[in-house]
């Protein structure tokens, strides 16, 4: 258990031990229902609800849809909750709705994406990682591993956080980088990565932005063209399948932003704020953490449990 979770659990214990009203906290995230990443975020929010006694309602659009997400935030504001948690993949689209919440006196914490604009829209703080920096760290590591020609596979075009990851990767990598846009569909990702490898045999590095949606399909594409061990595949976020490949030496590493904390901590912070007026004085960086071969086996089981 991380120190952040220990601290949050201690504060949550205070909430349970003391007489308190049940806080109503609404989470509005951009993540799609078919993305396993967001189920881990929700698991964190659910555990925070259990620890604090808060009523937590986790909502997200069925597709990456900023109009629908802004409408969900507006609907949440109309319910006058004790706190609101939002991800901010597109500040221009969501700013009016978030600012409306702040103007209504609803405490807002952002998580996952939007750390660069959180204070501008009035959020108390942000829980997440700096996406550009994380991409740059990954690019530098992959360049150290001998990479010179890479692709960055973006499965959610229009998500500013994912664009920042690819931009950071390109800067840190220093070599030739092409961004490959795809749909949020592992089958399409596998086909497009395989096509890229077949059309350009110089590609020696693949940067994925999601382990289950890109990392695992990319590994299958590399195997299909007979280049396992020759092409370094790394990805943001984790899945049990990708971690097993890292442990076996068939993948380079996963970038863990600890999304469980992104669901857990904002709920705990808002519950503490509602009851005691307590809130951290700044943003909480939940990542990045590179999970390499020597660490992968330890994380596989937790990933399968929906925690890592």
N, C-alpha and C positions, 0 to 999 in steps of 0.2 A: 504494500500500500504506500503511495507517495505521501510526502509531508503535506501536500495540499489537501489530499483526501482526509488525512488524519485530522488536520485543523478543521476542515469543514464538518467532519463527523462529530468532533468535539462541540462545535457550535450547534450542530443539529441536536445533539444530546441535551444542550441547554434548552432548546425549544420544546423538546419532548417533556423534560423534567418540570418546566414551569407552566402554570396555568396560561393558556393562550387561546386565541381564536384561530380557526383554521384559515390560513391565507389562501386566496385564490390567485394562482399564477398561470398565465397562458404563455405557451411557447409556440411561436410561428417560425417555422424553418422552411428553407427553399428545397430541401432534399426530397427526392422522388421516392415513391413507395417501393420501387424495385431496386433501390440502392442499399445494399447491406450496411454501408457506412452509417446511414442515418438510423438504422435500428439500434446501433450501439449508442448513439447520442440519446435516443429515447430511453434506452436502458438506464443511462446515467440519470436522466431526469426522473424516471420512475423510482429509482433508489433514493434520490433526494426527497421525493414526495413521501416515501416511507419513513425516512429519517427525521423529517421536519414536521410531518403531519399536514403539510400543505395539500391543497387540491390543485393538481397540475393537469392541464389540458394541452396535449401536444398536437399541433395541427401543421399540415403541409399540403401544398397543391399536388395534384396528380401528375403534373408534368412541370418542367421548369418554365414557370409562367409568372412573370412579375406583376401583371395586372391582377391575376387571381390572388397572388400573395399580398399585394397592397390591400385588396378587398378584405382578406382575412385579418390583416392588422386593424383595419377600420372597424371590423365587426368585433374584434377583441376590445378595442378602445370603448366601444359602446356598452360593453359588459362591465366596465369600470373595475378591472381586477386590481389586486394589491401589487402586482408586478407583471411586467411583460418581458419576455426573452425573444429576441429576434436575430436571425442571421441577415446579413446585408450584402448579397451578391451583386446588387446593382443599386448604388446609392441614389442616382438620379430618379430611378423609378419608385423607390421606397421612401425617400426622404419626407415627402408631404405626410404620409401616413404615420411615420415614426414621430415626426415633430408634433403631429396632432396628439399623439399619446403623451408626449412630454408636456405639452401645453395644458393637457387635461389633468396634470399632476400625477400621472402614472409613472412610477420608476421603471426605467428601461435598462436592460443589460443586453449588449450584443454578444454573439458568440459565433465561432467558426469563421465567418467572412465579414469584412467590413471594419477591421481594426484601424485602418487608416482614416476612416471617416466617422467612427463611433462618437467621438467627442463633439464633432461638428453638428451632428443631428441631435445631441442632447443625451446620449446614453451615459449612464453612471460610469461604466467601464466596459472593457471587452475581454472575453476569454477565448483565446485562440493562438494561432501562430502567425508570424509575419510571412506571407506566402512568397513574396519575392526573395526574401532572405533564405527561406527554406529551399527554394528552387536553385538559388545560387550555390548553397552548400552542397546540394546533390550534384550539380554540374561540376563543381570543383573536384568532388570525390571521383566522379566518373572519368574526368580528364586524367586524374592521377592513375586510374586503372588502365590508361592507354587509349581511351576513346578519342576519336578525331571527327567522326561523322555520325550525327545523331538525328533522331526524330523525337518530337514531343507530341504525344497523342492526347488530344483534347476531346473528351466525350460530352462536354456540356458547353458548347460555344455560346458566348454571351455572359457567362459567369466570370466576372472580373477577377475573382480570386484565382481561377484556373488560368486565365490569361497571365496573371502575375507569376504563377508558377513556371509557365513556359518561358517567360521573359527572364526570370531569374536563372533558370537552367541554362538558357542560351548565353547569358553573360558569364556565368561561372564555368561553363564548359569550354568556351573560347573557340571551339571548332565550328564546323558547318552544322547548322541545325535547321530542320524543316518541321513546321507544325502541321500535323495531320488531324483535320477535324473529322469527327465521327458523330453518330447518334449514340444515345445512352443504351447501346445494344452490344453485348459481348460478341455475338456472331459477326456483326458488321466490323467491329474492331479487329477481330482476328483476320477477316478477309482483307481489310485495308492494310494492316501491318504486313501480312504475307505478300501482298502486291507490292508494297514499298520495298521489301527485302529482295524480291525477285527483280524489280526494275533497277535497283541500285545496290550492287554487291558491296559497295564501300561502307554501307551502314554497319556500324559496329556498336551502336549504343541506342537503347530505347528508353525514353523517360515516359512513364505512365502517370496519370493523375488520379487513378483509383485502382486499388489492388484487384478486386473482383471483376470490375468492368473493363479494365485495360491490362493490368499486370498479368493476370492469368491467361487471358486470350493472347497476349503478346508472346508469352512463353510457348503456347501451342503453335503459334505462327512460326516462331524461330525453330521449333522442333520439326515442323512440316517441311521447311526448306533445308533441313539437315545442318543447322548452324548452332545447335545447343553447345554452350561452352565457348563459342566464338563471338557471340553478341552479348554484351552486358545489358541486362534488363533490370531496371529499378523502377519503383513506383511510390507515389504518395499513398499513405494509408496502408492498412494491413488486411489480410485475410488468411485463414488457416492454410489454404492451398498455396498461396504465394510464399508464406513463411516456410512451408515445407520445402519449397524449391530453393529458398535462400539457405536453409540448413543443409541441403544436399549439394550446394555449390552451383546450382543451375541458374540462380538469379543473384544479382549483386546485393541489393538491400531494399528494405522498405522504410519509408519515412513516416514515423508515428507522430501524429499531432495530438494523440490521446483524446480522441473525441468523446470518450466516456466522461472525461472531466468537463468538456464543453457543455454536456447536458446536465451534469451533476452540480457543478459549482454555481452557475447563475441562479438556479432554483434555491439553493441553500442561502446564497447571498441576499436574494430578494426576500426570503422568509425572515432572515435575521434583520433585514432593514425594516420590514413591516412591524416586527415585534419589538426590536430593541433600538432601531435607528443605527445599526451597525452595518458598515459597508467598507470594503477595501478602498484604499486611497489611490489605487491605480490599476492599470490593466494586468491581467494574469496570463503570461505566456505558457500555453499548454504544450508547445513543441517549438522546433522540430527535434526529434530524436531518431537517429539512424539505427535501424535494427539490422545488424549484419549477421554473418554466418554464426559467429560465436554466441550471439544473443538469441537467435531465432527460435531454437528449440524451447527455450524458457517461455516464449510468448505464444507459441502455437495453441496450447490448451486454452489460454485466456481469450485468444481470438475466437476460437470455436465456441466459447461460452458467451460471446457478445460483449466482452469487456475491453479487449484491446483491438 
